[in-house]
């Protein structure tokens, strides 16, 4: 049992919480999509909050902790919000009419 505890202690906390690379990418993408929808006026803050809570519940059922979910979600959400602010993207912007990956190339 001591060997098992030692191995777990050496694994990054997110892996010990059941967070795989695939989970990380999906959760981050959820945060990014919510941020795009909010910035572009497709969802309200209340709708984003509800969607985030629903997504968190799905991941909790799969062994992901709320803290791990919130951390990774925020990484995606905050990155898109910062990019949108830097590029002055808001509802009605050309970027809101494009696919999300196109927002990175807008000048």
N, C-alpha and C positions, 0 to 999 in steps of 0.2 A: 504494500500500500504506500510506503514511503516513496518508492520509485515512481509510482503513478502521480503522486502529488508533486514531485520534483519536475516531471515532464510537463504537467499542466502549468506549473509556475513559470516555465520557460516559454510557453506558447503565448503570443500576444493576447491581451485581454479580449479583443474582439473575436478571436477564434475560440477562446474558452467560452464565450457567450453564444457560440453556435453561428457566428457570422462568417459565412464563406465569402469568397471573392464575388461569386454570383449574387449572393444576397446584397453585398455592398453596392454593386453596380445597379441592381434593381431598385434599391432604396434611394440611392443617389439620384437615379433617373426620375423617381417619383417626386422628389423634392424639386428637381429641375423643371419638370412638367407643371407642377403646381405653381412655381414662380412665374413661368412663362404665361400661364393662364391668368394669374393675378395681374401681372404687369400689363398684359394686353386687354384686360377687362373682360375676360371670358368667365372668370370665377370671382366671387366676392371673397373678402377675408374670411367671412363665416363659412363659406363653402370650402375654402382651402383648409381651414381648421377641421371641418368635418371629414374631408377626404383624408387628411393626415391621420386623424384618429382611427378611421376605418382601416387604413393601410397598416397602422401600427398594430391593431388587433390581429390582423392576418399574420403578421410576422411574429407576434408574441405566441401565437398558436404553434409556430414552427421553431420555438426555442430561442428566438432573438429577444434580448432584453429591451425594455423600453428605452433605457439610456443609450444602448448601442444604436437602436433605430433612430432616436432623436438626433444623435451626433452625426450620423451619416446623412440623414435627410437634410439636416441644416447645412451640411457642406454643399450639397447640390443646390438647395434653395438659395442660400446666401450668395453663392458664386453667380448664379443667373441674375439675381436682383442687382448685384454689383455691376455686372456687365451691362444690364439694361440701363442702369443709372449713368454709367460712363458713356454709353452710346445714345443717351437721351431717348430711349425706346419707351413708348407709352401707347395707350389705346389709340388706334387709328394710324399708328406708324406703319411704314412699309414693312418693317421687320415683323410686325404682328400678322402680316398676311403671308409670310413665308414659312417654310419648314424651320423648326427650332435651330438646327445646325447652321442655317444661313445667317443667323443674327451675329455670329462671330466675325463675319467678313464685312459687315456694313460699316461705312465710313460716315 
